[in-house]
Amino acid sequence: MPRSFFAMMLCATFAFAYLSPAANGQEKGRKGFLSALKEGQAVVLKETAGRYEITLMEGGHKVIEVGPDYVVVEDVAGVTETRISVYSIKSIARIKVARK
């Protein structure tokens, strides 16, 4: 009896560890660096020494896709799509306008 109970507990522990969301990379509700960007959002890109500064405001590009470690933007003319790795992004700025 004690051996079978121990084996059952060991199997249950492994099953729980294997099926947990963190083990499968399915953590939900976690905010990342790119969480400020949404598809369809207007942004302005500024490239300096291979690093991109993204400003959230009406401008020359539109966000097409936001992945876990990249963002895809399209220019105003709809001709060029640029995929930017999270490692190439220097900053994401949001301009807030004072309300009267």
Order of alpha helices (4+ residues) and beta strands (2+ residues): alpha-beta-beta-beta-beta-beta-beta
